[in-house]
C-alpha cells in the first residue's frame, strides 16, 4: 500500500500527515510536489494536507485547483481511488469540484484554533468504518475559511445519500447552533463524495493520531482508510 | 480594453465581513444603510481581442477562476483603454 502527500507552496500540515502515515502506520509514503507530471497510478491513497496553498489568494484552494498535480488527483479520484482532503485540502477538493459546496469565512470573523467535538454521522464510508456511529470525537480545528456552505438542494442531496460523515456537536453529541464553531450549514464538518472514495473535512485528524500524544480520536480515520484498502473493497 | 469585474456573495450566503462593517456603520450613526455586501473588484487589461471575444473570455475567466459560482456571482463591464 502506497500513500502520497501532496505538497503545495503554502502547505503546512504536510509533515504531520506524512508522519502519521509513515511513522505511526508504517506505510510506504511519499511526498508529491505540486509541479510536474507525477504518475499517481502507483498510489493507493492521496492526502491533500492543510495549510495555505498559494497564500489563500483569491479564495482558499482557488489557485491550487489548477496546479498540475490536481489534474492527476482529479483523474485519480474519478477512477475510484481514495483521496483525503484535510482543512485546506478540503477547500481544494471543493474548488476542484470533487466534492459539492464551498467553504467561506467563519461566521465569527475570527481564525479559530481549538479542539472541538464532532459526531461521527456515517460509518459506512471507507474513511469512517472503524468508528462506532454517533461517537463524539475531540479533534482540533485551525481555520479562517471553514464555514461549510451548500444550497438547500445540495444539502438535501448530501443528507439523502448519507454523505455527511462528521458534524460539529456538543460534548454529548448535541448538534445545535451553540456547538457550531464556524457557522457551517447543518453543522457539517466533513463529507464524502457520492462514490465515497473522496473525503474532505475541516478538523485535523493527523493532529490526534500519534500514540505519543494523549488524544487519539483522529486515528480511526487513517485506520479505516487502511482497512478499506487492505480489503480491496470500497464500502 | 479594460475589463472591470465585480464579485459578490450570492443571496443567502453569509457575509460576515459585510455584517461587521455594517454594525460599525450603524454605531457611527449611518442608520439609512440597510445592508452591506462586500466583494472583490478586479481590473484586467486585455490586448488583441475583439469586444465580442473579450465578452466571452472574461465570462469564462470568471466562471473558471475569479468567482466560485457556488457562493459568488459576478458582473463585468468592458471599456476601451485610453
Interface residues (C-beta under 8 A of the other chain):
Chain A: X58 X59 X62 X66 X94 X95 X100 X101 X102 X104 X105 X106 X107 X108 X109 X147 X149 X150 X151 X183
Chain B: X9 X12 X13 X14 X16 X17 X20 X40 X65 X66 X68 X70 X71
